[in-house]
Amino acid sequence: MQVHLDRAYALALIANFFLPVLVGLVTTRVTGAGTKAVLLLALSAASGFVTELANANPGYSATTGVVLAVVAFIQGAAAHFGLWKPTGLAGAAQAVGSTKSPAGV
């Protein structure tokens, strides 16, 4: 059996793995989980439709874009709960740019 994966799909699989880190970079620790989930969903949708647009095959399929968006969301959620959150990188990404002042200042 020979498996062929177009370059656009392969790059999307790699990029989707890092979507939760991107969500962590643009949100704060006090941002609600629902807001973060909606942001991940929006980024996943963008990834799916842009990947289908970038695919070299002739013709654009919105159905394939939806399937790719669902796959991106599932992959992002799995990466978040399976790797980024347990290793602490999710929290570290949200701490980037934090300007907490010392108490009493």
C-alpha positions in Angstrom: 0.0 0.0 0.0 1.4 3.4 -1.0 0.4 6.5 0.9 0.6 9.9 -0.8 0.1 13.0 1.3 0.1 16.4 -0.5 2.5 19.0 0.8 -0.3 21.3 1.9 -1.9 18.6 4.0 1.4 17.6 5.6 2.3 21.2 6.5 -1.2 21.6 7.9 -0.8 18.6 10.1 2.4 20.0 11.6 0.9 23.5 12.0 -2.3 22.2 13.6 -0.2 20.6 16.3 0.9 24.1 17.4 -2.5 25.8 17.3 -3.0 25.4 21.1 0.3 27.2 21.8 -0.8 30.0 19.5 -4.1 30.3 21.5 -2.1 30.4 24.7 0.1 33.2 23.3 -2.9 35.4 22.5 -4.9 34.8 25.6 -4.3 35.2 29.3 -4.7 32.9 32.3 -8.0 34.6 33.2 -9.5 34.1 29.7 -12.4 31.6 30.0 -12.0 28.1 28.6 -15.0 28.6 26.3 -13.3 31.6 24.7 -10.1 29.7 24.2 -12.1 26.8 22.6 -13.9 29.2 20.3 -10.5 30.7 19.3 -9.1 27.3 18.7 -12.2 26.5 16.6 -11.7 29.7 14.5 -8.0 29.0 13.9 -8.9 25.4 13.0 -11.5 26.5 10.5 -9.0 29.0 9.0 -6.4 26.2 8.8 -8.8 23.8 7.1 -10.1 26.2 4.5 -6.7 27.7 3.7 -5.2 24.2 3.4 -7.9 23.2 0.9 -7.2 26.5 -1.0 -3.5 25.8 -1.0 -3.8 22.2 -2.2 -2.5 21.8 -5.7 -5.4 19.7 -6.9 -7.8 21.4 -9.3 -11.0 22.7 -7.9 -11.9 23.9 -4.4 -14.1 21.7 -2.2 -15.8 23.4 0.7 -16.7 19.9 2.1 -13.0 19.0 2.2 -12.3 22.3 3.9 -14.9 21.5 6.6 -13.4 18.0 7.1 -9.9 19.5 7.4 -11.2 22.1 9.9 -12.8 19.3 12.1 -9.5 17.3 11.9 -7.5 20.4 12.8 -9.8 21.1 15.9 -9.5 17.5 17.1 -5.8 17.4 16.5 -5.4 20.7 18.4 -7.5 19.6 21.3 -5.6 16.3 21.5 -2.3 18.1 21.4 -3.4 20.5 24.1 -4.6 17.9 26.6 -2.1 15.2 25.6 1.1 17.2 25.5 1.0 21.0 25.9 -1.0 21.1 29.2 0.7 18.2 31.0 4.2 19.5 30.2 3.3 23.0 31.4 3.9 24.7 28.0 0.3 25.8 27.8 0.7 27.9 31.0 4.1 29.1 29.9 2.7 30.4 26.6 0.1 32.4 28.5 2.7 33.9 30.8 4.6 35.4 27.8 4.2 39.1 27.9 2.8 39.1 31.5 3.7 42.2 33.4 2.9 41.4 37.0 4.2 44.0 39.3 5.6 43.0 42.7 3.3 43.3 45.7 3.4 46.6 47.5 4.8 48.6 44.6 
